[in-house]
Amino acid sequence: MSKWDSQAILGLARSYWECRVLLSATELDLFTRLKDLPLGAEELASRIGAKTRGLTMLLDAVAALGLLVKRDDKYFCEPETAALLSGSGPGAVTPMVLHSANQWPKWSDLTGIVRGEIEPGRHPRTPETLRAFIEAMDVVAPPIADATARSIDLSSARRLLDVGGGPGTFTAAFLQAAPKLEATLFDMPDVIEIARERLERAKLLDRVTLVEGDFYTDELPGGHDLVLLSAVIHQNNPDQNLALYEKAYRALTHGGRVVIRDHILTHDRTHPPGAAVFAINMLVSTAGGNCYTCEEITRGLNQAGFRNIELLSPDERMTGLIQAVRP
């Protein structure tokens, strides 16, 4: 029997209402502004240059969701909520919420993209949205990075290449799990600077070589016995992934391994549901990105020359792991 009835469908259709309230409240930095002392809507509107009527209605909606407290016509953010939605400190999810807000215009294009009336990727990434994206990855990645490092045999690994390594979350997790390991993090120049900041805070920078480059156009640094492609292949079309697998092959020493961490769809492409929906995120955000099945990834790795391909972990929340060996 279907889980869907009329009320459930209507609830899904309206689910963006609450989402948009949270996104706008975060973009206006309301949780930071209201964490230290209660403020009335008029005073807050004056401080942030907003219209009192609209801000009052937004504050009331945020309070109704339980993300603010309203008392005596003043609004206050409780410490537990402020820790999550104020700034980018430890445990804060603000960067991911802001990244979701940046995705809003792209998702609004979905119908036009499916009809072929709009080209995907028409909203270029700015330095601000790039930083929001990279910081957002660092919000969700640490527990996944730690679990990934535990799932891979690192006992013999000595040189890791983290391709598109972003803020260095996975590099850090692998280095902490394997004290004898050294790493190369390869990414675009602006991203490398973010990674430098994070790895320096983690006191791991002395074990990392930061290399600027674009894996679409540049060769990968060689001499590694482990290559990590973490949350990379979903932004590519199949030909781009084949080219990347071939570059990873050349970057490895004989007997070295490539590990892919990503969404991995089942054969019918409907499970896990999160991966099927994430594929739509790639449809609206990239020219040819997608989520791929284990069979599709295996075929590309075989074509690039890899052998002993195995699924180390099925996908739950972009936690699928595939490992392959360069003969």
Secondary structure as GFF3:
##gff-version 3
##sequence-region A 1 327
A	DSSP	alpha_helix	6	13	.	.	.	ID=ss1
A	DSSP	alpha_helix	15	27	.	.	.	ID=ss2
A	DSSP	alpha_helix	30	33	.	.	.	ID=ss3
A	DSSP	beta_strand	39	40	.	.	.	ID=ss4
A	DSSP	alpha_helix	41	48	.	.	.	ID=ss5
A	DSSP	alpha_helix	52	64	.	.	.	ID=ss6
A	DSSP	beta_strand	69	71	.	.	.	ID=ss7
A	DSSP	beta_strand	74	76	.	.	.	ID=ss8
A	DSSP	alpha_helix	79	85	.	.	.	ID=ss9
A	DSSP	alpha_helix	94	108	.	.	.	ID=ss10
A	DSSP	alpha_helix	110	115	.	.	.	ID=ss11
A	DSSP	alpha_helix	127	151	.	.	.	ID=ss12
A	DSSP	beta_strand	159	163	.	.	.	ID=ss13
A	DSSP	alpha_helix	169	177	.	.	.	ID=ss14
A	DSSP	beta_strand	182	187	.	.	.	ID=ss15
A	DSSP	alpha_helix	189	201	.	.	.	ID=ss16
A	DSSP	three_ten_helix	205	207	.	.	.	ID=ss17
A	DSSP	beta_strand	208	212	.	.	.	ID=ss18
A	DSSP	beta_strand	224	230	.	.	.	ID=ss19
A	DSSP	three_ten_helix	233	235	.	.	.	ID=ss20
A	DSSP	alpha_helix	238	251	.	.	.	ID=ss21
A	DSSP	beta_strand	252	262	.	.	.	ID=ss22
A	DSSP	beta_strand	264	265	.	.	.	ID=ss23
A	DSSP	alpha_helix	273	285	.	.	.	ID=ss24
A	DSSP	beta_strand	292	293	.	.	.	ID=ss25
A	DSSP	alpha_helix	294	304	.	.	.	ID=ss26
A	DSSP	beta_strand	307	313	.	.	.	ID=ss27
A	DSSP	beta_strand	320	325	.	.	.	ID=ss28
###
